[in-house]
Amino acid sequence: MTDPTKLTLAEARDALANKSLSAVELTGAFVSAVEKARDLNAYVLETPDKALAMAKASDDRIAKGAAGPLEGIPLGIKDLYATEGVRTTAGSNILRNFVPAYESTVTSQLWRDGAVMLGKLNNDEFAMGSSNESSAFGPAVSPWRRPGSNAQLVPGGSSGGSSAAVAADLCLGATATDTGGSIRQPAAFTGTVGIKPTYGRCSRWGIVAFASSLDQAGPIAKTVRDTAILLRSMAGHDAKDTTSADIAVPDYEAAVGRSIKGMKIGIPKEYRVDGMSSEIEALWMQGIEWLREAGAEIVEVSLPHTKYALPAYYIVAPAEASSNLARYDGVRYGLRVPGKDIAEMYENTRAAGFGKEVRRRIMIGTYVLSAGYYDAYYVRAQQIRTLIKRDFETVYAAGVDAILTPATPSPAFGVGEMGAADPVEMYLNDVFTVTVNMAGLPGLALPAGLSSDGLPLGLQLIGRPFDEETLFSVGEVIEKAAGRFTAPDRWWA
């Protein structure tokens, strides 16, 4: 057999089922690949012994005819997910030695279905970032390079370790989270596929919180089909999460390959932003043409409040972050830096434990929630959020099945190239993605072409609430037309 790490998740599942490959063999190949690719810093904690033990248990279940839907499939887990007995840090010094005594709902469902854990994946500290450069463990690095250059590129953020690991064949799929684009932007940067499900589709229980009304779990994988397979195991109602939707989880994989003939695909005129590169514009037009050729009807739509989404997001998200991160005080768990009294201990602990970007967002959030500014900023941002949601509802009420947009305003940039002097420059990476979170909708990003310097470019599909199936159907049409895009083969290791 060829290198097992090159298989898609669906191909590996079939090989395990027909016993042409064992789970131990498959997991061993990934354990070896992860060890050889440490320069990418995709994993912040490797769990090879645990992985091989889980793989052995999977082989036993396969032999007994009791295999689960993900039996023997090696996955990477974003370090925002609590894993029982395995260190979970959220990419922050304040949790550097935290070992949970419980398992997140999403990961417990993956283990229930037979998946294997290879380790914990790098991410921006508390998921605050668009490049994975704010992690306390240092930046994750994309396996992609510009032709003729060894300059390191970011894999996107905050789920940069997840996208880098999938793109570099260091797992068959990865868990990720998306608060303002942190699944879709990394997927677009690395030539992988990522879906941010409808808010409430996946439980948030056991996932370290950034902004509770925006955060949503989802997968990153190599193909649309692989992503659909993973989402079915990750999704579902959870009584421990009061925002979890009690709605049946469909067979997402069955939606892959369905005809989209007669579907109405909306093209929002407001997404043609000033300064958008001609490459992104051309990619968007190519995507439209592929869908038209597949029998879809293309219609222009208007989402008039889109222009307010980014500033509103950067009020709502920091406000919720400042509240959520108040629990990290050195008293109950995590880092503690002593002081002469409890107030000084709080100050010392948070100053030492939080990085620059997290401190910045806590300060912004605290400011907009303060007595003098709450109505002027936070209340108005929530009102704008309502209008953004209403825009989408109007479009879908007119019969539109899905909306096609660019995923990012540019291809991946270099490590250290952006945001050092002006953090707003980094925030602008979320311009095409934040509306989806503000409205609680599902969004899928997938590769559709390469830039002039040979780097992946992605398109985004936005769906109706709890209609991820349509996104998988439409996404597979684009994937089939565009082909797959794989990173250079291990010369970077």
Buried (B, 14 or more C-beta within 10 A) or exposed (E): EEEBBBBBBBBBBEBBEEEEBBBBBBBBBBBEBBEEBEEBBBBBBBBBEBBBBBBBBBBEBBEEEEBBBBBBBBBBBBBBBBBBEBBBBBBBBBBBEBBBEEBBBBBBBBBEBBBBBBBBBBBBBBBBBBBBBBBBBEBBBBBBBBEEEEEBBBBBBBBBBBBBBBBBBBBBBBBBBBBBBBBBBBBBBBBBBBBBBBBBBBBBBBBBBBBEBBBBBBBBBBBBBBBBBBBBBBBBBBEEBEBBBEBEBBEBBEBBEBEBEEBBBBBBEBBEBEEBBEBBEEBBEBBBEBBEEBEBBBBEBEBBBBEBBBEBBBBBBBBBBBBBBEEBBBEEBBBBBEBEEEEEBBBBBBEEBBBEBBBBBBEBBBBBBEEEBBEEBBEBBBEBBEBBBBBBBBBBEEEBBBBBBBBBBBBBBBBEBBBEEEBEBBBBBBBBBBBBBBBBBBBBBBBBBBBEEBBBBBBBBBBBBBBBBBBBBBBBBBBEBBEBBBBEEBEBB
